[in-house]
């Protein structure tokens, strides 16, 4: 059964998009699906279960179903005008429309554990789960915090990641994608990109403004070769450009709680050299770390310059510190400021 794709004529009649944007052009979606080539991961798409968060107008949802015919495709949309649009266009289709709030954590417990309306298969963590995919549109303002929560779930192996290494396809503002994908020493490097680097292999797949590419690492752009499309291909057209990223969880072997403490505190003072900033990890930290870190060039680096391996190395030293603070009693000192010397 081929599901009809909503056209821009009907989509443009909608009055409320709640600050979100959606790619409506089927031609661009086809290019994106070709680039993703998801059958490399999901060799039997008919066994695939897809959870679609904030699907909006459902163009991507319908096209995905027509192309791959997954076993189950569930759309989670609670916003009134968009839910009504989905009902009007897909009520009698194989797409499952759920009036649920993707932001509410209890939604997933009810959906999966209690009502059992969508139950993914648990798979070993030695590969990407080849029967479960989540796609989401978080292009609205304020979505960055939600993305960070999802990233932390990878490290804690909870939420939807209790079913294994789940691939996510995420639409987001291009400014968020730039921050998320920032490499060490880049101006937009933040805790967000440090977490992404530690727990995932994330790629830029597509973006709606070529000028936005200037904010990404040039070597990464050569590797990713993202699709660039026009603002006219999204609706509403006004506002910030959007981007699509593909996020695959990776293997990691370090103490996540200690790592989180170390990276969080160091990135508050991300432009202050390590040989000055280490007291932010606890009283006496400067003396301890300066004595344990034999690579004096590393001590000259600022947290914004550190690679994932270097953060893990510092975390290992922190874990071995006999007088490290109780991280369960942690609080962030709002009076900490960047070194100005």
N, C-alpha and C positions, 0 to 999 in steps of 0.2 A: 504493500500500500504506500503510495507516494503522497506525502503531506503537502498541501498547497502552501506556498511561501508568502507571507504578508508583504505587500508592496508599499513603497514610500507614500503613495497617495493615501492609504488608510492610516499608516503610521503617523503621518504629519497632522492628522486630525486630532490626535491625542493632545490633551492640554497639560497633563502633568507627567513629568519624567523624574521628579524628585531629585534633580541635580545630577542624574546619571545620563550617560550617552551610550548609544548602541549602533554598531555597524549594521546597516541595512542592505548594503549592496551585495547581492549573491555572487557576483563575479569575483569580488575581493575575498569573500569567504571561501570560494573554490580554490583560489590561489593559496590561502592560508592552510586549508586542509591538505593540499598537495605538498606544501612545505613541511608540515608537521609529520606527514607520512606515518600516522599512528599505528598502522598495521604492523610496523616493525615491533612495536610493544604488544599490541593486541592482535595476535595472529589469528584469533577466531573472534571477530567483533560480535558475532551472534551470542556469545556468552558474556558480553560486556554489560555492566551496569553503570549508568551515568547519573550523577547527581549534579543538577544545574541550579546554582544559587544566583538569585536576582536575574532571571533570564530576560526580564523586560518584555520586549515585543516578540521574542521567540524565533526570530529569523535564523540565528545560529543553531538553535535547538532543532528546528524542523529540517534544516539542511544537513545537520549531523545525522539525524535519524534516517533521512532518505539515502544518505551515502553509505552508512555502515550497518543499519538495521540491528541496533543493539538489543539485547534481551530485555532491558528495562531502561527507560529514560524518564527520570523524575525531575520536574521543575518546581522549585521552591520559591514562591512569590506571594507576598502578603499585601503589597501596596495596591490600594483599591483600583485605580484606573488601569494599571498594568495587569492585575489579576483578571479584571473584566475583559480586557483585550485578549488575553490568552484563552479565556473561556469561550469567547466569541469565535476565535479562530481555530482552536484545537480541541474543543470539548469532545468531539467524536473521533479523535485521532488516537494513535497508540501512545502519544505523549501523556504522561501522568502529571496532572496539575495539582499541586499541593499548596493550600493557603496557609503557609507557615513562615515564620520569621527566621531567616538564616543567621541573624545576629544573636539570637537567643540560644544559649548552649543547651538548654533543656529540650529544645526542639529535636535535637539529634537523638537524645535518649528516648523520647516518646516515639519518634519515627522508626528507630532501629530496634530498640530493646523491648519496648512495650507494645506498640501497634504492629511492628514487624512489616511495615509497608515497603521498606527498602532495607534489605539486609545484605551487605557486601560479604564476599568470601574472604576469610582470613588466609593470608599467604605468607610464606617465609620471607624474612627480610634480606635475603641474598639477591633479590631482584625487584624490579618495579612490579607491583601487583597488576597482572595482566587480565583481570576481570573487573576492575574498579577504577573509574575515572571521575574526578570532580572538575567542573568548569564553573567559573564565577565571574560576574561583572561587578567590580568594586570601583567604578569610575567616579562615584560621588565624592563630594568633599568630606573629609573626616574618615575616609576608609583606610587610611594608612595604619591606624591603630589596630584595626581588625586583621589586616595582613600580618602585622607583627605578632598578634595572638596566634594566628594559624602557623606562622613560622616556629614559634616557641613550642607548639604542639608536636612538631616534627622531632625536636630535641627530647621532649618528654614522652613521646610515643603514645599520646592520648588523642582524644577527639576522634577524627576519622582515621588517624594514623595508627590506631590500635589494630587495624586490619592489614597492616603492612606498609610498604613503600608506595603510597598513592601519588600518582601524577596529578598535578593541578595545572589547568590553563586559566590564567588570570588576566582579565581586562582591568586596567587601572589608568589613572592620569599619567601622562608621560613624565611629569615631574617626580612622581612616586617611583616609576620604573627607573629613572635616572639615579635616584637615591639608593634604590634597592640593589642596582647592579654596579654601583661605584666600586672601583678598585682601590687598593691602598694608595695613599697620597693624593687622591682626587679630592677636589673641593667639597663634593657632595657626599664623601665618605662619612658614614654614621653607624650607630649601633645596628640599624636596620640592615645595612650591607654586610656588617660583620657577622650577624646571625645567618643571613642568606648564604654567605660563603662557607660557614661552618657546617651547615646542615643540608645544603642543596646544590644541585647543578642547575642553574637557572639561565635561560637564554631569552634574548629579545627576538620575538617572532615577527611582529608587525608594529607599525607606528603611523599616526595620521598626519605627521608634519615632518618634512625632511630637515628643516632647520633644527629640530629637537635632537637630531643625531649628534650635533656638536657637543652635547653634554655627556656622551658615552665614550668609553675607551676605544680608540681607533683600531687596536689590534683585535678586540672583541668583535667590533662591527665587521671586520674582514671575515672572521670566523662565522658569525651569525648570519650575515647577509640578509638583514630583515626586509620584509616587504614594506614599502612606503605607499600609502594610499592618501586620498584627498579628504579634507574636512567635509566635502560635499557628500562623501560616502557614509557619514555618520549623522545621527539625528538625536537631539537637536545639534545644529551645526555650530552654534555660538559657544564660546568658552574655550577651555584648555584642551589641547590635543590629548589623545588617548593612545595606549600601547597595550599589546598582548605579550605576555611572557609565559614561557613553559617552565614549570618548576618540578624537578625530580629530586626526591630525597636521596641522600648519599650515606655512605657508611661513616661513622665517627666513633672514636674510642677515647673519650675523656670524661672527667667528672663534670656533668652539665651544670650542676648547682654552683660549684666553685668557678667554673668558666663564666657563668652568667654574672656572678658577683664581680669577677675581675674585669670583664669587658665593659660592664655597665659603669663601674667607677672610673676606669681609665678613659672611657670615651666622653665622660663629662668634661675632662681636661684634655681633649684630643690633640691640641696643638702645643702641649707642654712636654718637654723632653722627659724620658723615663727616669733619668738620673735625678730628676727633681720631683716627679709626680707620684712616686711610689708610696708616700705616706698616705695617699688617698685610699690605699687598700687596708690601712690599719696603722696604729701607732708603732713606730719602729720599723715600718716597712722600707723606708729609704735605706737604712743601714743594712737590713737583711738582704734585700734584692741587689743592692750595689755590691755586696760581698759575694753573692751566689752567681750573679751573671758575669761570666768571664769575658764575654764578647763586649768590649767597651764601645764598639760601633753601634751595637744594639741599644745600649744605654743612651746614646745620642739621639735615637729615633723618638718621634712623638707617636702616641697611640694611633693617630690618623694614618701613619705610615706602616703600621704593623700588618703582616700577613696572617692568615689563619694559623699556620704552623707556629709563628712567633707568639701569638696569643695562647696557644695550647702549651707551649714551653713555659710561659710565665705562669699559667694556671697550675702546671705541675709543681713549680717551685712554691707557689702559694699553698698548695695542698700539703707540701712537706714542711711548711713553716710551723715550728712548735708553738709560736705565740700569735698565730693568725686569729683574727676576731671571729666571733660566733656569727656566721652569715645568716643564721635564722633570726638574729636580732638586728639585722641590717636596716639602716636608714640612709637616705641620700642627703648629704650636707648641701643645702641649697646655697650656702655661702661660699662654696668653692668657686674659685675664679681661675681663668687661664693665667699662666705665667707670662709676665710681660717683659721679662728680661731677654 
